[in-house]
Amino acid sequence: MTNRLTPVQWLICAVAALGFAFDIYELLMLPLIARPALASLISVTPGTPEFSYWIGLLFWIPAIAGGIFGLLGGYLTDRYGRRRVLVWSILLYAGSAFAAGFTTSVWWFLFFRCTTFIGVSVEFVAAVAWLAEMFSDPKLREKALGYTQAFSSIGGLLVTGAYFLSVRYADALPAIYGQHEAWRYTLMSGVIPALPLILIRPFLPESPAWAEKKAAGTLRRPSVAALFSPDLRRTTIITTLMVACSYGAAFGAIQQIPGMVPGLPEVASLAKPAQQEIISAVQSYQEIGGLVGRFALAFFALLIVGRRNLLRVFQVPGLIIVPLVFLYPARDNLELLKWGVFFAGFFTVAQFSFWGNYLPRVFPTHLRGTGESFAANIGGRMLGTSFAFVTTSLLAPIMEGAPPLQLAKAATLVVAGVYGVGVILSFFLPEPKGTALPE
């Protein structure tokens, strides 16, 4: 069996990489733009109860919407095909992000964040199932899934750069409603992935594994209830809880870094534009760490046979290092914080790639999208991202100190908790049976 990709397979990988990159691009906009967007739309300032309330809503409500409709998207992926759902999900989140840039109401802003999140949630599931089924060779499949998912972290770097450029050159861009607001330009840049997709869509093939079963009439109807059959119950429950822990670390702690940076001694006295530039710089360290972590996962996935052992390469060191980042440098040391978030991104973001490689190997063809979607959307998008609300709205307000310090203390507790639970659950994670995808 050849180890070289065909032109069509290269095209498939390129589309998947583009989708993964802008998945994260769209999601990581919010930590960067939430403060200026809320200040513009409803004139609230950080540290007030109203600000904390809206931050919690903006992180949590779109995640709930993404979880619910993402689960539906996984069902549709199994019912109507991977390629069709993939394309429409990318168009949905790209169009929603562009529309959000023109909102004048916080409620419409929240609505378009919900539809953006829905598109992202569906795209991940469709792309992973599509990619996994396009490669029959196990090593090629691992490489394709691992390295295309690494583009998610490149998407994080791109949005950090887009926000930096929007802040610096806002006055040179066309005015929107008579103003030059960087957060609007950053949102509107999310339309980019829709443009090449419109051109290359006719050249994208459907998954052969799904298409052959569909044509032969042997494709069984997907069902959420089937995920809890005796053969799949343990897999469904453990993966859902573990994906929730991975997302909990990201949303409950790492994505809260922009709220901590303004409280650092080196940053507190600076003007807001300068603070925003430093926030984007710190964010870039986290994204580079995540990118390196994803490539490390792709590399180790070919060397380490046991999936539990592969995951623990990132879980166990992360359990020790990541809470320390929020316990110390996130409170008083900018330079050390940059390197701290690099390693926080390395150990946490690599786990997202792990799930993209693992989940297709434990669910059969007719349930692959539904199973992936249940773990990623119910576990990750709904349960996992709710830790942002726990950090910002439940724990931070009861902590002592200024708002940035309160946030750092809350994030320390959250990230230590979810990492600890994740390590414990890893001992119950089922190992895939063989290297071939389940039929």
Secondary structure, 3 states (H helix, E strand, C coil): CCCCCCHHHHHHHHHHHHHHHHHHHHHCHHHHHHHHHHHHHHCCCCCCHHHHHHHHHHHHHHHHHHHHHHHHHHHHHHHHCHHHHHHHHHHHHHHHHHHHCCCCCHHHHHHHHHHHHHHHHHHHHHHHHHHHHHCCCHHHHHHHHHHHHCHHHHHHHHHHHHHHHHHHHHHHCCCECCECCHHHHHHHHHHCCHHHHHHHHHHCCCCHHHHHHHHHCCCCCCCCHHHHCCCCHHHHHHHHHHHHHHHHHHHHCHHHHHHHHHHCCCCCCCCHHHHHHHHHHHHHHHHHHHHHHHHHHHHHHCCCCCHHHHHHHHHHHHHHHHHHHHHCHHHHCHHHHHHHHHHHHHHHHHHHHHHHHHHHHCCCHHHHHHHHHHHHHHHHHHHHCHHHHHHHHHHHHHCCCCHHHHHHHHHHHHHHHHHHHHHHHHCCCCCCCCCCCCC
